[in-house]
Amino acid sequence: MNKREIKNNFKNIMVVCVACFSILILVMIFGFIIKESVPAISREGFKLFSGMLWYPTHSEPEYGLAAMFIGSLLITLLTAVIVLPLGYIIAFFMYGYAKPWEKNIIKSSIDLLSGVPSVIIGSFLLVYVAPIFFKLGAWSRENILLGAVGLTILSLPYTASLMEEAMSSVDKSMKEGALALGATKFRAGFSVISKAAMPGLMNAVILTLNRIIGETMVVLMASGGAAIIPMSLWDPVRPLTAAIASEMGEVELGSIHYSALFAAGLVLLTISFILTLISKKISRRSSK
């Protein structure tokens, strides 16, 4: 073996080792969370996931994750309804209409916004946005709409960047051909480029949902912290991430409450894993 072959073999071995180590870490994380969740699942059974009441510190504790799970889904869907159209509009403008200097300004602004700590965004919402919502009829200072606004601010740079990359990856000849056939710039971008970039756009949607549902600090500060199913935009909500973050530091180690919080983490990890698999499947299809 010459030096070049030895170097290539060493690199291949290192890549395999790193990949196996990453897989091992993932398996260990799943195993740890499942292990810690087992006591609560064994004691509460299906009621842990179907119960609506979460009163872990009462004399007769209730460990129901359903209301918080539904709250997580609702705030994720509400945020998606806001952020996905906004992200697409920004990406569409950057791809089809923005001049180079305008595109640079937008991208710089997006990068700057993505670097703002979530705790700063939460503080901004409570100080400046919550009073506005009070004037509009809100009865709770923290509510599901305020949390969705915060999640929108956090995820918008991520969504816009992914969608713009998906549209930019389409062969430019498709746009030029549509324009040559008499299509307007808007129609070429909306009907031709967006359709061709659909796998990438769908991948951006899935990754955005994955990011939203796992966010903690903003929903902890702005969503209200009530483990109920919201019936209006002004109702408070307590997503699973907020419950874990607010209670894990004070819970008794090894208790059923402790185990129930890990069960909530298991639910979140399973959702994230499923969304990641869907994203990977979409990426593979688009690459064929």
TORDRENSE-298359 format. One record per residue (C-alpha): residue in three letters; x, y, z; residue number from 1. Coordinates in steps of 0.25 Angstrom, whole numbers. Example, Ala and Ser with C-alpha at 12.3 -4.5 7.8 and 13.67 -1.06 7.14 Angstrom:
+--------+-------+-------+-------+-----+
: residu :     X :     Y :     Z : num :
+--------+-------+-------+-------+-----+
:    ALA :    49 :   -18 :    31 :   1 :
:    SER :    55 :    -4 :    29 :   2 :
+--------+-------+-------+-------+-----+
***
This chain:
+--------+-------+-------+-------+-----+
: residu :     X :     Y :     Z : num :
+--------+-------+-------+-------+-----+
:    MET :     0 :     0 :     0 :   1 :
:    ASN :     5 :    14 :    -3 :   2 :
:    LYS :     3 :    26 :     5 :   3 :
:    ARG :    -9 :    31 :    -3 :   4 :
:    GLU :   -16 :    18 :    -1 :   5 :
:    ILE :   -13 :    18 :    14 :   6 :
:    LYS :   -18 :    32 :    15 :   7 :
:    ASN :   -31 :    29 :     8 :   8 :
:    ASN :   -33 :    17 :    16 :   9 :
:    PHE :   -31 :    25 :    29 :  10 :
:    LYS :   -41 :    35 :    24 :  11 :
:    ASN :   -51 :    25 :    21 :  12 :
:    ILE :   -49 :    18 :    35 :  13 :
:    MET :   -51 :    31 :    42 :  14 :
:    VAL :   -64 :    35 :    34 :  15 :
:    VAL :   -69 :    21 :    38 :  16 :
:    CYS :   -65 :    23 :    52 :  17 :
:    VAL :   -72 :    36 :    53 :  18 :
:    ALA :   -84 :    31 :    47 :  19 :
:    CYS :   -85 :    19 :    56 :  20 :
:    PHE :   -83 :    28 :    68 :  21 :
:    SER :   -94 :    38 :    64 :  22 :
:    ILE :  -104 :    26 :    62 :  23 :
:    LEU :   -99 :    21 :    76 :  24 :
:    ILE :  -102 :    34 :    82 :  25 :
:    LEU :  -116 :    35 :    76 :  26 :
:    VAL :  -119 :    20 :    81 :  27 :
:    MET :  -114 :    24 :    95 :  28 :
:    ILE :  -123 :    36 :    96 :  29 :
:    PHE :  -135 :    28 :    91 :  30 :
:    GLY :  -131 :    17 :   101 :  31 :
:    PHE :  -129 :    27 :   113 :  32 :
:    ILE :  -142 :    34 :   110 :  33 :
:    ILE :  -150 :    21 :   109 :  34 :
:    LYS :  -144 :    15 :   121 :  35 :
:    GLU :  -148 :    28 :   130 :  36 :
:    SER :  -162 :    28 :   124 :  37 :
:    VAL :  -165 :    13 :   127 :  38 :
:    PRO :  -169 :    16 :   142 :  39 :
:    ALA :  -180 :    26 :   138 :  40 :
:    ILE :  -185 :    18 :   126 :  41 :
:    SER :  -185 :     5 :   135 :  42 :
:    ARG :  -193 :    12 :   146 :  43 :
:    GLU :  -202 :    21 :   138 :  44 :
:    GLY :  -204 :    13 :   125 :  45 :
:    PHE :  -211 :    19 :   114 :  46 :
:    LYS :  -217 :    29 :   123 :  47 :
:    LEU :  -203 :    36 :   123 :  48 :
:    PHE :  -205 :    40 :   108 :  49 :
:    SER :  -221 :    41 :   108 :  50 :
:    GLY :  -223 :    49 :   121 :  51 :
:    MET :  -226 :    64 :   121 :  52 :
:    LEU :  -222 :    67 :   135 :  53 :
:    TRP :  -208 :    71 :   139 :  54 :
:    TYR :  -207 :    73 :   154 :  55 :
:    PRO :  -194 :    65 :   158 :  56 :
:    THR :  -193 :    72 :   172 :  57 :
:    HIS :  -207 :    70 :   177 :  58 :
:    SER :  -210 :    60 :   188 :  59 :
:    GLU :  -216 :    51 :   177 :  60 :
:    PRO :  -207 :    55 :   166 :  61 :
:    GLU :  -212 :    54 :   151 :  62 :
:    TYR :  -202 :    52 :   140 :  63 :
:    GLY :  -210 :    54 :   127 :  64 :
:    LEU :  -201 :    59 :   115 :  65 :
:    ALA :  -213 :    60 :   105 :  66 :
:    ALA :  -216 :    75 :   108 :  67 :
:    MET :  -202 :    79 :   107 :  68 :
:    PHE :  -200 :    70 :    94 :  69 :
:    ILE :  -212 :    77 :    87 :  70 :
:    GLY :  -207 :    90 :    92 :  71 :
:    SER :  -193 :    87 :    85 :  72 :
:    LEU :  -200 :    83 :    72 :  73 :
:    LEU :  -209 :    95 :    72 :  74 :
:    ILE :  -198 :   106 :    75 :  75 :
:    THR :  -190 :    99 :    64 :  76 :
:    LEU :  -201 :    99 :    54 :  77 :
:    LEU :  -204 :   114 :    57 :  78 :
:    THR :  -190 :   117 :    55 :  79 :
:    ALA :  -189 :   110 :    42 :  80 :
:    VAL :  -201 :   117 :    37 :  81 :
:    ILE :  -194 :   130 :    39 :  82 :
:    VAL :  -179 :   127 :    36 :  83 :
:    LEU :  -180 :   118 :    24 :  84 :
:    PRO :  -187 :   128 :    15 :  85 :
:    LEU :  -178 :   139 :    20 :  86 :
:    GLY :  -166 :   130 :    18 :  87 :
:    TYR :  -170 :   127 :     4 :  88 :
:    ILE :  -173 :   142 :     0 :  89 :
:    ILE :  -159 :   146 :     5 :  90 :
:    ALA :  -153 :   134 :    -3 :  91 :
:    PHE :  -161 :   137 :   -15 :  92 :
:    PHE :  -157 :   152 :   -15 :  93 :
:    MET :  -142 :   149 :   -13 :  94 :
:    TYR :  -142 :   139 :   -24 :  95 :
:    GLY :  -150 :   146 :   -35 :  96 :
:    TYR :  -151 :   161 :   -32 :  97 :
:    ALA :  -140 :   165 :   -22 :  98 :
:    LYS :  -127 :   172 :   -28 :  99 :
:    PRO :  -114 :   167 :   -23 : 100 :
:    TRP :  -113 :   178 :   -13 : 101 :
:    GLU :  -127 :   176 :    -8 : 102 :
:    LYS :  -124 :   161 :    -7 : 103 :
:    ASN :  -112 :   164 :     1 : 104 :
:    ILE :  -119 :   173 :    11 : 105 :
:    ILE :  -131 :   163 :    13 : 106 :
:    LYS :  -121 :   151 :    15 : 107 :
:    SER :  -113 :   160 :    25 : 108 :
:    SER :  -126 :   163 :    32 : 109 :
:    ILE :  -130 :   149 :    33 : 110 :
:    ASP :  -116 :   145 :    38 : 111 :
:    LEU :  -117 :   156 :    49 : 112 :
:    LEU :  -131 :   151 :    53 : 113 :
:    SER :  -127 :   137 :    54 : 114 :
:    GLY :  -116 :   140 :    64 : 115 :
:    VAL :  -125 :   147 :    74 : 116 :
:    PRO :  -126 :   139 :    86 : 117 :
:    SER :  -140 :   133 :    89 : 118 :
:    VAL :  -141 :   139 :   103 : 119 :
:    ILE :  -139 :   153 :    97 : 120 :
:    ILE :  -151 :   151 :    87 : 121 :
:    GLY :  -159 :   146 :    99 : 122 :
:    SER :  -156 :   158 :   107 : 123 :
:    PHE :  -159 :   167 :    95 : 124 :
:    LEU :  -173 :   160 :    93 : 125 :
:    LEU :  -176 :   162 :   108 : 126 :
:    VAL :  -172 :   177 :   109 : 127 :
:    TYR :  -177 :   182 :    95 : 128 :
:    VAL :  -186 :   172 :    88 : 129 :
:    ALA :  -195 :   167 :   100 : 130 :
:    PRO :  -200 :   181 :   104 : 131 :
:    ILE :  -205 :   183 :    89 : 132 :
:    PHE :  -212 :   169 :    90 : 133 :
:    PHE :  -219 :   174 :   103 : 134 :
:    LYS :  -224 :   186 :    95 : 135 :
:    LEU :  -230 :   176 :    84 : 136 :
:    GLY :  -238 :   168 :    95 : 137 :
:    ALA :  -228 :   158 :   101 : 138 :
:    TRP :  -231 :   154 :   115 : 139 :
:    SER :  -218 :   147 :   118 : 140 :
:    ARG :  -205 :   154 :   117 : 141 :
:    GLU :  -198 :   141 :   112 : 142 :
:    ASN :  -207 :   134 :   101 : 143 :
:    ILE :  -206 :   124 :    90 : 144 :
:    LEU :  -205 :   136 :    79 : 145 :
:    LEU :  -194 :   143 :    86 : 146 :
:    GLY :  -186 :   130 :    87 : 147 :
:    ALA :  -189 :   127 :    72 : 148 :
:    VAL :  -184 :   141 :    69 : 149 :
:    GLY :  -171 :   138 :    76 : 150 :
:    LEU :  -169 :   125 :    69 : 151 :
:    THR :  -172 :   132 :    56 : 152 :
:    ILE :  -160 :   142 :    59 : 153 :
:    LEU :  -151 :   130 :    62 : 154 :
:    SER :  -154 :   121 :    51 : 155 :
:    LEU :  -156 :   132 :    39 : 156 :
:    PRO :  -141 :   133 :    36 : 157 :
:    TYR :  -140 :   118 :    35 : 158 :
:    THR :  -152 :   116 :    27 : 159 :
:    ALA :  -149 :   127 :    17 : 160 :
:    SER :  -135 :   122 :    15 : 161 :
:    LEU :  -139 :   108 :    13 : 162 :
:    MET :  -150 :   112 :     3 : 163 :
:    GLU :  -141 :   122 :    -5 : 164 :
:    GLU :  -130 :   111 :    -6 : 165 :
:    ALA :  -140 :   101 :   -11 : 166 :
:    MET :  -145 :   111 :   -22 : 167 :
:    SER :  -130 :   115 :   -26 : 168 :
:    SER :  -127 :   100 :   -28 : 169 :
:    VAL :  -136 :    99 :   -39 : 170 :
:    ASP :  -130 :   100 :   -53 : 171 :
:    LYS :  -130 :   114 :   -58 : 172 :
:    SER :  -134 :   109 :   -72 : 173 :
:    MET :  -148 :   106 :   -67 : 174 :
:    LYS :  -150 :   120 :   -63 : 175 :
:    GLU :  -144 :   126 :   -76 : 176 :
:    GLY :  -152 :   116 :   -84 : 177 :
:    ALA :  -165 :   120 :   -77 : 178 :
:    LEU :  -162 :   135 :   -80 : 179 :
:    ALA :  -158 :   132 :   -94 : 180 :
:    LEU :  -172 :   126 :   -96 : 181 :
:    GLY :  -179 :   139 :   -91 : 182 :
:    ALA :  -181 :   136 :   -77 : 183 :
:    THR :  -180 :   148 :   -67 : 184 :
:    LYS :  -169 :   148 :   -56 : 185 :
:    PHE :  -179 :   145 :   -46 : 186 :
:    ARG :  -185 :   133 :   -53 : 187 :
:    ALA :  -172 :   127 :   -57 : 188 :
:    GLY :  -168 :   128 :   -42 : 189 :
:    PHE :  -181 :   123 :   -36 : 190 :
:    SER :  -186 :   113 :   -46 : 191 :
:    VAL :  -172 :   107 :   -52 : 192 :
:    ILE :  -161 :   110 :   -42 : 193 :
:    SER :  -170 :   107 :   -29 : 194 :
:    LYS :  -175 :    94 :   -36 : 195 :
:    ALA :  -161 :    89 :   -39 : 196 :
:    ALA :  -156 :    93 :   -25 : 197 :
:    MET :  -168 :    86 :   -18 : 198 :
:    PRO :  -160 :    75 :   -12 : 199 :
:    GLY :  -150 :    85 :    -6 : 200 :
:    LEU :  -162 :    94 :    -2 : 201 :
:    MET :  -169 :    82 :     5 : 202 :
:    ASN :  -156 :    79 :    12 : 203 :
:    ALA :  -155 :    93 :    17 : 204 :
:    VAL :  -169 :    92 :    23 : 205 :
:    ILE :  -166 :    79 :    30 : 206 :
:    LEU :  -153 :    84 :    36 : 207 :
:    THR :  -160 :    97 :    40 : 208 :
:    LEU :  -170 :    89 :    47 : 209 :
:    ASN :  -160 :    81 :    54 : 210 :
:    ARG :  -153 :    94 :    59 : 211 :
:    ILE :  -166 :   100 :    64 : 212 :
:    ILE :  -170 :    88 :    72 : 213 :
:    GLY :  -157 :    87 :    79 : 214 :
:    GLU :  -155 :   101 :    83 : 215 :
:    THR :  -156 :   104 :    98 : 216 :
:    MET :  -152 :   118 :   103 : 217 :
:    VAL :  -162 :   126 :    95 : 218 :
:    VAL :  -174 :   117 :    98 : 219 :
:    LEU :  -169 :   116 :   113 : 220 :
:    MET :  -170 :   131 :   114 : 221 :
:    ALA :  -181 :   135 :   105 : 222 :
:    SER :  -191 :   124 :   104 : 223 :
:    GLY :  -197 :   125 :   118 : 224 :
:    GLY :  -194 :   112 :   125 : 225 :
:    ALA :  -208 :   107 :   126 : 226 :
:    ALA :  -210 :    92 :   123 : 227 :
:    ILE :  -223 :    94 :   116 : 228 :
:    ILE :  -228 :    92 :   102 : 229 :
:    PRO :  -229 :   107 :    97 : 230 :
:    MET :  -243 :   111 :    91 : 231 :
:    SER :  -239 :   124 :    86 : 232 :
:    LEU :  -226 :   132 :    82 : 233 :
:    TRP :  -226 :   139 :    95 : 234 :
:    ASP :  -226 :   126 :   104 : 235 :
:    PRO :  -213 :   122 :   110 : 236 :
:    VAL :  -206 :   108 :   106 : 237 :
:    ARG :  -195 :   100 :   112 : 238 :
:    PRO :  -188 :    92 :   101 : 239 :
:    LEU :  -180 :    80 :   105 : 240 :
:    THR :  -166 :    87 :   104 : 241 :
:    ALA :  -171 :    98 :   114 : 242 :
:    ALA :  -175 :    87 :   124 : 243 :
:    ILE :  -162 :    80 :   123 : 244 :
:    ALA :  -154 :    92 :   124 : 245 :
:    SER :  -162 :    98 :   136 : 246 :
:    GLU :  -163 :    86 :   145 : 247 :
:    MET :  -151 :    77 :   142 : 248 :
:    GLY :  -142 :    86 :   151 : 249 :
:    GLU :  -150 :    84 :   163 : 250 :
:    VAL :  -156 :    70 :   162 : 251 :
:    GLU :  -152 :    59 :   171 : 252 :
:    LEU :  -142 :    50 :   164 : 253 :
:    GLY :  -148 :    36 :   161 : 254 :
:    SER :  -162 :    40 :   165 : 255 :
:    ILE :  -174 :    37 :   156 : 256 :
:    HIS :  -175 :    52 :   153 : 257 :
:    TYR :  -160 :    51 :   148 : 258 :
:    SER :  -164 :    39 :   139 : 259 :
:    ALA :  -176 :    46 :   133 : 260 :
:    LEU :  -167 :    58 :   129 : 261 :
:    PHE :  -158 :    48 :   122 : 262 :
:    ALA :  -171 :    42 :   115 : 263 :
:    ALA :  -174 :    56 :   110 : 264 :
:    GLY :  -160 :    57 :   105 : 265 :
:    LEU :  -162 :    43 :    98 : 266 :
:    VAL :  -174 :    48 :    91 : 267 :
:    LEU :  -167 :    60 :    86 : 268 :
:    LEU :  -155 :    52 :    82 : 269 :
:    THR :  -164 :    42 :    74 : 270 :
:    ILE :  -171 :    54 :    67 : 271 :
:    SER :  -157 :    60 :    63 : 272 :
:    PHE :  -152 :    47 :    58 : 273 :
:    ILE :  -164 :    44 :    50 : 274 :
:    LEU :  -163 :    58 :    43 : 275 :
:    THR :  -148 :    56 :    41 : 276 :
:    LEU :  -151 :    43 :    34 : 277 :
:    ILE :  -162 :    50 :    25 : 278 :
:    SER :  -152 :    61 :    22 : 279 :
:    LYS :  -141 :    50 :    18 : 280 :
:    LYS :  -151 :    43 :     9 : 281 :
:    ILE :  -155 :    56 :     2 : 282 :
:    SER :  -140 :    59 :     0 : 283 :
:    ARG :  -137 :    45 :    -6 : 284 :
:    ARG :  -149 :    46 :   -16 : 285 :
:    SER :  -145 :    60 :   -20 : 286 :
:    SER :  -131 :    55 :   -23 : 287 :
:    LYS :  -135 :    44 :   -32 : 288 :
+--------+-------+-------+-------+-----+
***
